[in-house]
Amino acid sequence: LMYEIRDMGNKISDSISELTYVTEQSNQKLTNQLSEIDSTMKVGNLINTINTYQNYKNNRRLNS
């Protein structure tokens, strides 16, 4: 009985270690994806700013 209890404890410990590893890998992938989204949003915001400025200049020319 003691052997089985020890074996079960080892299995639980191994499962927790595996779960920790999988969780760390998932968190790393999520962090990378969020970083990519942040970069994409920054580029999008820059393009939007440029377009807004170009529209402003065109409107000024049209209204002059």
Residue pairs with C-beta under 8 A, 6 or more apart in sequence:
none
